Amino acid sequence: MGEFSSVEKDGHVTIVTINRPERMNALHPPGNKELGEVFDDFANDKDQWVAIITGAGERAFSAGNDLKYQASGGKMFPTPAGFGGLTSRFDNYKPVIAAVNGVAMGGGFEIALACDIIIASENATFALPEPRVGLAALAGGVHRLPREIGMKRALGMMLTGRHVPAAEGKELGFVNAVVSEGQALEEARRWAEMILECAPLSVRASKQTAMDGMGEPSLEAAMAAKYDLVGAMSRGKDYIEGPLAFSEKRKPNWSGE
């Protein structure tokens, strides 16, 4: 248990909970620094293959930047991994799932957007309301949202700061699944289990290729590019175990090596 978060390791799954319910899980630099260390540990732990991040309590995933802390003169300082330890992290190819159990505003929404999968409870709401308080969603929100749902739809959210319910988020395309209130974490665990049915290095190679390929100028260039984790996958033990298990009509025993 950290000062601003808690961590549970369940088999190959790390579950991270932002633990500031009295502030609707809003984050300040000390909280972001702590979460950065949490996700450093996840990235470096060879036995941890999938992470889930959620918020404590029933009201909020994260209300974003702790404006009360900032307005009171609290010391503001940059953190290398960004908001929630995720928004400026570009070298983690292990999958991360956001279990959004309520409000995801500003930096809270940016944390969710930095994850690979978003599971939302039906009472969840999303917004990038920074312009309403003289700011901008510069922890990746203004860049990630257009890439995920298209420029016009993204600007419709970013220029108004309007609140988008979970069902509309799924329709727009940034939410993967909507579940009943209180069920987001359970559903995120189910998705994590589906990921664990796949070879870990194959999952990471797929994520790296998809994400890094987006930076190539064309489809042809993306397909021709070299990706480190594809090589690691092809040299790994699981590259043999998968076809062997299929031929023997049994479940594979993934080693992650």
N, C-alpha and C positions, 0 to 999 in steps of 0.2 A: 504494500500500500504506500503510494507516494503521497505528497502533500496535496496535489491537485488531481490525481488520477489513481486508478487501481488497475492491476494487471492480473489476469488469470490465464494459466497455461493448461489447456485441456487436450492432452495428446499432442497432435501436431498443430493445434489452433491456439493462437494468442488472442485473448479478448481484452481489449483496452476500454476502460470506462472513464470518460471525463467526469471528474467528481467535484463539481462546484454547483450543486443544485440550488444553493441559496442565491446564486447569481445567474441562474438558468444556464449553467455551464459555460458562461462567457469566459473568455481566456485573456490573460495578460502575459507579458513577457516571461515571468517566472514559470507560468503554466506551460507556455509554448516550449520553453527550454526543457522542462521535465518530460513533456511528451516527445520531444526530439530524442532524448536519451532512451525513452521506452522503445521507440521505433528503430533506433540504432541497435538496441539489443535484439529486437525481432529480426532485423536484417542479417545480423551476424550469427544468430543461433541456427545451426544446421538442422536441428530437430524441429524447428518451427516453420511450417510451410504456408499457412494462411493466417491473416490477422483480421479481426473484426474490431471496429471502433464504434462506440455508442456513448450515450449520455446518461448520467445518473438521474433518477427520478422519472416522473411521468410527463413533465411539461416540455422538456427541451433536450434536443441533441446538443446544440450549442447556439446561444444567442449571438455569438460572434465576438468581436473585440469588446473588452470590458471598458466601456466608455467612462464609467464612474471612477475606475482606477486611473484612467488617463486624465480625466478632468480634475482629479484630486491632486495631481502632480506626481503620481507614481512614476518611478523611473522606467522610461521606455528605451528598449535596446533591441537591436535585431537579433534574430536567432537563425542559425544556418539552415535548419530544415524547414523554416517557415511556420506558418500558423498550424497549430495542432501537431507539429512535428512532421507534417506531410506535404504542405503546399509547395515547398521548394525542394522536395526530395525527388530527384530524377534518376537515381541509380538503384532503386529497389524494384526488382522484377518479380518479387513474391506478391501474390494477389492480396489486396486489402478490400474488405467489404465494409460499407457504412450501414449501420443499423439505426436509421433515423426515427427516433421515438417521440418526436414532437417538433418544436421550433428549430429550424436550421436557417439562421439569418446571417447575412454578411459573411464574416470569417467562418461561421459554422457551416454555411452552404459551401464555402470554398474548400473546407476540409472534406466534405462529402464528394465534391466534384473531383478532388484529388484521389479519391478511391476508385477502384476498378468497377465495383458493383454498388448500387444504392438500393437498399431495401427500406421501404417507408411504411410506417403505420398510417392508417387512414386519417388520423388527426395531425399528421405532420404538415408543416408549411415551410415553404422555401422562398427566400428573397435575397436580393443584393440591394439593400436600401441605403448604401453608403452616400449617394448623392443627396439624400434627404438630411444628412448631417454634415454636409460639406466635404465628404470624402469620396473615394472611389475604390472599387473592389480590386485592389492591386496585388492581392495575394493569389493571383492566378484566375480569379473569377471572370474578369473581363476577357481573358484569353481562352479559358477552358470551355465556358458556356457556349460561345459561338461555334467552337469546333465540334461540340456535341449535338447542338440542336439547330445550327444554322444562324446566320447573322441577324435576319429580321426577327426571328422569334427571340433570340437572345437580347437584342436591343429593346424589344418590347418589355422585357423584364428589367434590364439594366437602367434604361432611361426614365423609368417610372418608379422603380423600387417597389413595385406591387408584389403582394403576397400570392404565391401560387400553391394551391393545395396539392396533396400527394397524387390524387387521381389525374389532375392536369399535368403534373410533372411526368407521370407515366405516358400520357398522351403526347407530350412534347418530346419525350425520348431520353430524359436524364435519369428517370427512375426505372429500375428493372422490375420491381414487384411491389404491390401495395397489399398490406395485410391488416387485419383487425387491430384496433388499439391495444397496445401491450404485447403484441406478437412479433415486433420487428426483430428483436434479438434472436428469438427462436427460429424465425424464418432465415435469418442470416446464418445461423448455425447449420441449417439444412443445406443452404447453398455452399457453405464451407465443406460439408461432407461430400457434396457432389464433386467439388474441386479435388478433394482428397482421393476420389476414385480414379483420378488421372495421375499420370506420372509427373512428379514435381518438376523435373527438369524440362519436360515437355510443356508444362504450364508456363514456366518462366521463359522458355524460348518463344512461345507463342506471344506472351505479353511484350517481350523485348522487340520482337520482329514487328508486331503491330504498332507499338508506340514509336519506336525509332524510325520505322518505315514512313510514318506520317511526315517526317522531316525531309524526305527525299523529294526531288522535283517532279517525279513522274512515277507511275505504276511500274514501268520497266526498270527504272533506277532502284525503286524499293525492292523489287524482286531480285535484282542483281547484287544488292548490297550484302556485305558480310556481317553476320551477327554472332557475337561471341558465344551466346548461350545455345545457339543451334549446334555449334561445334561441340560444346560440352555435352549436349543431349546425345549426339551421335557417338560420343566416346564413352558414354555412361553405361553402367550395369543394367539400368532399366530399359535401355535400347534393345537389349536382348530379352529381358524378362517379359516385356509386353507381348511380343510375338510368340514367345514360348508358352506363356500362360494361355494365350488365345488358342494355340494349337493343342494344348492339353485340356482345353475346356474348363479352366479354373480361373478364379480371380487372381490378378497379379499381386505379387508381394513387393510393393515398391520400396526401394531403399533410399531414394533421393540421391543416388550416386551414379 
